């Protein structure tokens, strides 16, 4: 006599062999595969397990983490590194709410991820079922598209719809809630709506209005002191090569922020990084490409050039917060290629000589500014100056190191020294300023590029948020180097509190314990090391690199830095102005 469990098992086995029917979970996996998804980041839950079953059939890697925040950050990081759709799958209730920070980070960073969430069965709607929450209502403000799926026949169609929204205009996240009975149900394959791979997408390399392209070409042909800032959208849209060709053809000094860092070699004659404010004060034309006029840009108020031009993937961002002379929306690379072609051969020798003089002047200022910072970069003080840590990290990076910053003040300081060697090798929290992104980003970067080295600089506050998923990275063969800038405080906030309320009240709510985080690296079977002297930094980093190569395990280098040194932006509190 068969047991109940054996009977159920045999029934499932018969269903899995029936190719004329398909479950909702398998439709999810099939649709994800059609969207180019090869990895999902998840934490298991009873509402979503049929998706895992489908992923096995479709050859999609299921990477399970210890906390859904890490899963969402990893999906975001995977999208940034691959240029494809990232995917996070969470169960209902706390599974969804734990992922909110990661989805919101992707939203503010314009990163294309699809969040698929579970829900109780439709037959239990409004009955108080396990983990029931209004997920769609919660996710709508932080996604480009959020919807429930109410029939198994539409599952794949809705996945395709949500994915399409992720790449419409400026990129961003979508959310789909799929009730358990919709996922578990099996329907005739013939009745399922499954969009064919690549059959419904319009070309995305639009130049927008051709007349605007011609006008921008005219403006740049007449300019004597132009400057351009490239932002996150340039890397997200993989427009970096066209942007480099553009500045070379027109002789324009170029700056980069966010994910665009590293798109140009430091020895490129058009690459500048320490003189953005000087260029913006002296330029007669400024071109902003793929970054909004948000707090990082002083909402555009700090730009005083006679002519300001903006290019963005999203029409709604053009001219937002700041009037402009000309706005263009469309694909950054396509637009700049068209502008370069329209301006070709039209810039006279005199104008080009003026531009060369303009860049030579900026280059001299760059040299002077770096020389002023060198005493800090080479400081031997104790505790270690955070600028020295940033300098040593930059010296440590090689051609294939992906650098990730996860923290407040320590990461802001790192931007003064760290110069990634190639495109896509800088990752940071972005405009939301989320702490805790580093573990998911690092795991995703290593999974996307197994042959590259991955290093994450954490603050000690951010390390404590998600570090346990270093074990997950290690478990899935994605070891990386974690460097902790440890000042036992949330220092970016601490400075403002001390400045406003005085020392006696300024340390309230922002001080942390003195934790030797190297023990964590050892605890998970990897390498751990404490660094208290500046002279020990480079040898410790090299030993960590060697340990990772030798063991395939993660490494943690805990660096004790001076808690009373701060980034210039922190001192000016520019993030709040």
C-alpha positions in Angstrom: 0.0 0.0 0.0 1.4 3.4 -1.0 2.0 6.1 1.6 0.4 9.5 1.1 3.8 11.1 0.5 4.7 8.5 -2.1 1.4 9.0 -3.9 1.9 12.7 -4.0 5.5 12.3 -5.2 4.3 10.0 -8.0 1.6 12.4 -9.0 4.1 15.3 -9.3 6.5 13.1 -11.3 3.7 12.3 -13.8 2.9 16.0 -14.1 6.5 16.9 -14.7 6.7 14.5 -17.5 3.5 15.9 -19.2 4.8 18.4 -21.8 1.3 19.5 -22.8 0.8 21.3 -19.5 2.9 23.9 -17.7 2.8 25.4 -14.2 2.9 29.1 -13.3 6.3 28.8 -11.8 7.7 27.2 -14.9 6.1 30.0 -17.0 8.0 32.5 -14.8 11.3 30.7 -15.4 10.6 30.4 -19.2 9.8 34.1 -19.4 12.9 35.1 -17.4 15.1 33.0 -19.7 13.6 34.8 -22.7 14.6 38.1 -21.0 18.2 36.9 -20.7 18.1 36.2 -17.0 20.6 33.5 -16.0 20.6 34.0 -12.2 17.9 34.8 -9.6 18.8 36.1 -6.2 16.4 34.8 -3.5 15.6 33.6 0.0 13.3 30.7 0.1 9.6 30.8 1.1 6.6 28.5 0.5 4.9 31.0 -1.8 7.6 30.9 -4.5 9.1 27.4 -4.6 7.5 26.5 -8.0 9.6 29.2 -9.5 12.7 27.4 -8.4 11.5 24.2 -10.0 11.0 26.1 -13.3 14.5 27.6 -13.0 16.0 24.1 -12.8 14.3 23.3 -16.1 15.5 26.5 -17.8 19.1 26.4 -16.5 18.7 29.5 -14.4 21.0 29.6 -11.4 19.2 30.0 -8.1 21.4 31.9 -5.6 19.9 31.9 -2.1 21.1 34.4 0.5 20.6 35.0 4.2 18.7 38.2 4.0 16.5 39.6 1.2 18.1 43.0 1.3 21.3 41.4 0.1 19.3 39.6 -2.6 17.9 42.8 -4.0 21.2 44.6 -3.9 22.8 41.6 -5.7 20.1 41.7 -8.4 20.9 45.4 -8.8 24.6 44.8 -8.9 24.2 42.0 -11.4 22.2 44.4 -13.7 24.9 47.1 -13.4 27.7 44.6 -14.2 26.1 42.7 -17.0 23.8 45.4 -18.6 21.0 42.9 -18.5 17.9 42.5 -16.3 18.6 41.6 -12.7 16.1 39.5 -10.8 15.2 39.1 -7.1 12.6 36.6 -6.0 11.1 36.9 -2.5 8.4 35.3 -0.5 5.4 37.3 0.8 5.2 39.6 3.8 8.7 40.1 5.4 10.3 38.6 2.3 9.1 41.5 0.3 9.6 44.2 3.0 13.2 43.1 3.6 13.9 43.7 -0.1 12.4 47.2 -0.1 15.7 49.0 0.5 17.4 47.1 -2.3 14.6 47.9 -4.7 14.5 51.5 -3.7 18.3 51.8 -4.2 17.8 50.4 -7.7 15.0 52.9 -8.3 17.1 56.0 -7.4 20.1 54.5 -9.3 18.1 53.7 -12.4 19.0 50.1 -12.4 16.8 47.5 -14.3 15.7 44.8 -11.9 12.6 42.7 -11.7 11.3 41.9 -8.2 9.0 38.9 -8.2 7.1 38.5 -4.9 4.9 35.8 -3.6 1.4 36.1 -2.2 -1.2 33.9 -0.6 -3.7 32.2 -2.8 -6.4 34.2 -4.5 -8.9 31.9 -2.7 -7.6 33.4 0.6 -7.8 37.0 -0.5 -8.6 39.4 2.5 -8.9 36.4 4.9 -5.7 37.1 6.9 -3.5 34.5 5.4 0.1 33.9 6.3 2.4 36.8 5.4 -0.4 38.6 3.5 0.4 42.3 2.9 -0.6 44.8 0.2 2.8 44.3 -1.6 1.8 46.1 -4.9 0.6 49.2 -3.0 3.9 49.2 -1.1 6.1 48.7 -4.1 4.4 51.1 -6.5 6.1 54.3 -5.3 9.6 52.8 -5.7 9.2 51.0 -9.0 8.4 52.0 -12.6 5.7 49.3 -12.8 4.0 47.2 -10.1 1.1 44.7 -10.6 -0.4 41.5 -9.5 -0.8 38.5 -11.8 -4.3 37.1 -11.7 -4.3 34.2 -14.1 -1.7 31.5 -14.9 -2.3 32.0 -18.6 -0.9 35.5 -18.3 2.2 34.8 -16.1 4.8 34.9 -18.8 3.1 37.8 -20.6 3.2 39.8 -17.3 6.9 39.0 -16.7 7.6 40.3 -20.2 5.5 43.4 -19.6 7.3 44.2 -16.3 10.7 43.6 -17.9 9.9 45.9 -20.8 9.0 48.6 -18.3 12.5 48.2 -16.7 14.1 49.5 -19.9 11.6 52.1 -21.0 13.3 55.5 -20.9 15.5 55.7 -17.9 16.0 52.2 -16.5 14.6 51.1 -13.2 12.9 48.3 -11.2 9.5 46.6 -11.7 7.5 44.5 -9.3 5.2 41.5 -9.9 3.1 39.8 -7.2 2.1 36.3 -8.1 -0.3 34.4 -5.7 0.6 30.9 -4.8 -2.4 29.2 -6.6 -1.5 31.1 -9.8 2.1 29.8 -9.6 1.2 26.3 -8.6 -1.6 25.8 -11.2 -1.0 23.8 -14.3 -2.6 24.8 -17.6 -2.4 23.6 -21.1 0.8 24.9 -22.7 -1.2 26.0 -25.7 -3.3 28.4 -23.6 -0.3 30.3 -22.1 0.7 33.6 -23.6 4.5 33.4 -23.9 6.1 36.3 -25.8 8.9 35.1 -28.1 12.4 36.2 -27.2 13.2 39.6 -28.7 9.9 39.8 -30.7 8.3 42.7 -28.9 11.1 45.2 -28.2 11.4 48.5 -30.1 15.0 49.7 -30.8 16.2 51.8 -27.9 19.0 53.7 -29.5 16.9 56.8 -30.3 18.5 60.2 -31.0 15.3 62.0 -30.2 14.7 65.2 -32.2 17.2 65.5 -35.1 16.8 69.2 -35.1 18.0 69.3 -31.4 21.0 67.2 -32.5 21.9 69.8 -35.2 21.4 72.6 -32.7 23.8 71.0 -30.1 26.4 70.5 -32.9 26.1 74.2 -33.7 26.5 75.2 -30.0 29.6 73.0 -29.6 31.2 74.1 -32.9 31.0 77.7 -31.6 32.2 77.0 -28.0 35.6 78.0 -26.8 35.6 76.4 -23.3 33.2 73.5 -23.4 33.0 70.8 -20.6 31.0 67.6 -20.3 29.9 65.5 -17.3 29.0 61.9 -17.9 26.7 60.1 -15.4 25.3 56.7 -14.5 23.2 56.4 -17.6 26.3 56.4 -19.8 27.5 53.1 -18.3 24.0 51.6 -17.9 23.3 52.1 -21.6 26.8 51.0 -22.5 27.5 54.3 -24.2 31.0 54.8 -22.9 32.9 54.1 -26.2 30.7 56.6 -28.1 31.2 59.2 -25.4 35.0 58.8 -25.5 34.9 59.1 -29.3 32.8 62.3 -28.9 35.1 64.1 -26.6 38.2 63.1 -28.7 36.6 64.4 -31.9 35.5 67.7 -30.4 38.4 68.3 -27.9 36.2 68.6 -24.8 37.4 68.0 -21.2 35.3 65.2 -19.6 34.3 64.5 -16.0 32.4 61.4 -14.7 30.3 60.6 -11.6 28.7 57.4 -10.3 29.0 54.4 -12.5 30.6 56.4 -15.3 33.9 56.5 -13.3 36.6 54.6 -15.0 35.1 54.9 -18.4 38.2 56.9 -19.5 41.8 56.1 -18.8 43.5 58.5 -16.4 46.2 59.3 -19.0 43.6 60.2 -21.6 44.1 63.9 -22.6 40.4 64.5 -22.2 40.0 62.8 -18.8 39.7 65.1 -15.8 38.5 64.5 -12.3 39.7 67.1 -9.7 38.7 70.3 -11.5 35.0 69.9 -12.1 34.0 73.0 -10.1 36.8 75.0 -11.9 35.6 73.8 -15.3 32.0 74.6 -14.5 32.9 78.1 -13.4 35.0 78.8 -16.4 33.1 77.0 -19.2 31.0 78.8 -21.8 29.1 75.6 -22.6 28.4 72.7 -20.2 26.9 69.4 -21.3 25.3 67.1 -18.7 24.8 63.6 -19.9 22.8 60.9 -18.0 22.7 62.3 -14.5 19.9 64.4 -12.9 20.1 67.7 -11.2 19.7 66.2 -7.8 21.5 67.0 -4.5 24.7 65.7 -5.9 24.6 68.5 -8.5 23.3 71.1 -6.1 20.0 70.8 -7.9 21.8 72.5 -10.8 22.1 75.8 -8.9 25.9 75.6 -8.7 26.2 75.7 -12.5 26.6 79.2 -13.8 27.7 78.7 -17.4 26.1 80.8 -20.1 24.9 77.7 -21.9 23.7 74.5 -20.2 22.7 71.5 -22.2 21.2 68.3 -20.8 20.9 64.8 -22.4 18.9 62.1 -20.5 17.1 58.8 -21.2 14.0 60.2 -19.4 12.1 63.2 -20.8 10.9 64.0 -17.3 14.5 64.6 -16.0 15.3 67.1 -18.7 15.2 70.6 -17.3 14.0 69.4 -13.9 15.2 71.7 -11.0 17.2 73.9 -13.4 16.5 75.8 -16.6 18.6 74.7 -19.6 19.4 76.2 -23.0 18.7 72.9 -24.8 17.4 69.5 -23.8 17.6 66.2 -25.6 16.2 62.8 -24.5 17.2 59.5 -25.9 20.1 57.1 -25.9 23.3 58.9 -24.8 25.7 57.1 -27.1 23.4 57.4 -30.2 22.9 61.1 -29.6 26.5 62.0 -29.0 27.6 59.9 -32.1 25.1 61.9 -34.2 26.3 65.2 -32.7 29.9 64.3 -33.4 29.0 63.5 -37.0 27.0 66.8 -37.4 30.0 68.8 -36.0 32.7 66.9 -38.0 35.1 69.1 -39.8 33.4 72.3 -38.7 35.6 73.4 -35.8 38.2 75.8 -37.1 41.9 75.6 -36.0 41.6 78.7 -33.8 38.8 77.2 -31.8 40.7 74.0 -31.3 43.7 75.9 -30.1 41.6 77.7 -27.6 40.2 74.4 -26.4 43.7 73.0 -26.0 44.7 76.0 -23.9 41.5 75.6 -21.8 42.4 71.9 -21.1 46.1 72.8 -20.4 44.9 75.3 -17.8 42.6 72.7 -16.2 45.4 70.1 -16.2 47.7 72.4 -14.3 44.9 73.0 -11.7 44.5 69.2 -11.4 48.2 68.8 -10.7 48.2 71.5 -8.1 45.1 70.0 -6.3 46.7 66.6 -6.2 49.9 68.0 -4.8 47.9 69.6 -2.0 46.3 66.2 -1.1 49.5 64.2 -1.2 50.5 64.9 2.4 47.2 63.4 3.5 47.5 60.5 1.0 50.9 59.7 2.5 50.2 60.5 6.1 51.9 58.3 8.7 49.6 59.5 11.5 48.1 57.2 14.1 45.2 56.2 14.0 45.5 55.8 10.2 44.2 58.8 8.2 41.3 57.7 6.0 42.9 59.5 3.1 46.0 57.2 3.4 43.7 54.2 3.3 42.1 55.5 0.1 45.5 56.1 -1.4 46.7 52.7 -0.6 43.6 51.1 -2.0 44.1 53.0 -5.3 47.8 51.8 -5.4 46.6 48.2 -4.7 44.0 48.1 -7.6 45.0 46.4 -10.8 43.6 46.5 -14.3 40.8 44.1 -13.5 39.8 45.1 -10.0 36.1 46.1 -9.5 36.0 48.6 -6.7 32.8 48.9 -4.6 32.2 51.5 -1.9 29.7 50.8 0.8 29.5 53.5 3.5 29.2 57.2 4.2 32.2 59.3 5.0 34.9 56.7 4.3 33.5 56.0 0.8 33.2 59.8 0.1 36.9 60.1 1.1 37.8 57.2 -1.2 36.5 59.1 -4.2 39.3 61.6 -3.7 41.9 58.9 -4.5 40.4 55.7 -6.0 40.6 55.7 -9.8 39.2 52.5 -11.4 41.2 51.4 -14.3 38.4 50.4 -16.7 34.7 51.0 -17.3 32.2 49.3 -15.0 34.8 49.0 -12.2 33.3 51.5 -9.8 30.1 50.8 -7.9 28.5 52.8 -5.1 25.1 53.1 -3.3 24.0 55.9 -5.7 21.5 58.7 -4.9 19.6 56.9 -2.2 22.8 56.7 -0.1 21.9 53.2 1.1 24.3 51.4 3.5 24.6 47.7 3.2 24.9 47.5 -0.6 28.5 46.2 -0.6 27.9 42.5 0.1 25.3 42.0 -2.6 27.2 44.2 -5.1 30.4 42.3 -4.5 28.8 38.9 -4.8 27.1 39.9 -8.0 30.2 41.5 -9.5 32.2 38.3 -8.9 29.5 36.1 -10.3 29.3 38.3 -13.4 33.0 38.4 -13.8 34.7 35.4 -12.3 38.1 36.3 -13.7 38.1 39.7 -12.1 39.2 40.7 -8.6 36.4 42.3 -6.5 37.2 44.6 -3.6 34.7 46.3 -1.3 35.5 49.2 1.0 33.0 49.2 3.8 32.5 51.6 6.7 32.2 49.6 9.9 28.6 50.6 10.2 27.7 49.3 6.7 29.7 46.1 7.2 27.6 45.2 10.2 24.4 45.4 8.1 24.9 42.6 5.5 28.3 41.0 6.2 26.9 37.5 7.0 26.1 37.1 3.3 29.9 37.0 2.7 29.4 33.3 3.5 26.8 33.2 0.7 29.3 34.7 -1.8 31.9 32.2 -0.7 29.4 29.3 -0.9 28.6 30.1 -4.5 32.3 30.5 -5.5 32.4 34.3 -5.5 35.1 35.3 -3.0 36.0 38.9 -2.6 38.2 41.2 -0.5 36.4 43.2 2.2 38.3 46.2 3.6 36.6 47.8 6.6 37.5 51.4 7.4 36.8 51.2 11.1 36.3 54.4 13.1 33.7 52.9 15.5 31.1 55.5 14.4 28.6 56.5 11.8 30.9 59.4 11.1 29.2 61.2 8.3 26.2 61.9 10.6 28.4 62.3 13.7 30.2 65.3 12.2 27.0 67.2 11.6 25.7 66.4 15.1 29.0 67.6 16.8 29.0 70.8 14.6 25.4 71.5 15.5 25.1 70.5 19.2 28.6 70.3 20.5 30.8 67.4 21.6 28.7 66.5 24.7 25.6 65.9 22.6 27.2 65.2 19.2 28.1 61.5 19.9 24.6 60.4 20.7 23.1 57.8 18.4 26.1 57.4 16.2 28.9 55.7 18.1 29.6 52.0 17.6 31.6 49.4 19.5 35.2 48.6 18.7 34.9 45.3 16.8 37.9 43.4 15.3 36.1 42.4 12.1 39.1 40.3 11.0 37.6 37.6 13.2 34.6 37.4 10.8 36.9 36.5 7.9 38.4 33.7 9.9 35.0 32.6 11.2 33.8 31.8 7.7 37.0 29.9 6.9 38.7 32.8 5.1 41.5 35.3 5.8 41.3 38.0 8.4 43.8 40.7 9.4 43.9 43.8 11.6 45.7 46.9 10.5 46.7 49.7 12.9 49.7 51.3 11.3 49.8 53.0 7.9 52.9 51.2 6.9 51.0 47.9 7.3 48.3 48.7 4.8 49.8 47.6 1.5 51.4 44.4 2.8 48.1 43.4 4.4 46.1 44.0 1.2 48.6 41.9 -0.7 48.4 39.1 1.8 44.6 39.2 1.5 44.8 39.0 -2.3 47.1 36.0 -2.1 44.9 34.3 0.4 41.8 34.6 -1.8 43.8 33.2 -4.8 45.1 30.4 -2.8 42.0 29.3 -0.9 39.0 30.6 -2.9 37.7 32.1 0.3 36.8 35.7 1.3 39.2 38.0 3.1 38.5 40.8 5.7 41.1 43.5 6.3 40.0 45.6 9.3 41.7 49.0 9.2 41.5 51.3 12.3 41.2 54.8 11.0 41.0 58.2 12.8 37.4 58.9 13.9 38.1 62.7 13.8 38.9 63.0 10.1 36.1 63.7 7.7 35.5 64.2 4.0 35.2 67.8 2.6 31.6 67.2 1.7 30.8 66.0 5.2 32.3 69.1 6.7 30.2 71.3 4.4 27.2 69.1 4.8 26.5 69.4 1.1 24.3 66.4 1.0 21.6 68.4 2.9 21.9 71.6 0.9 
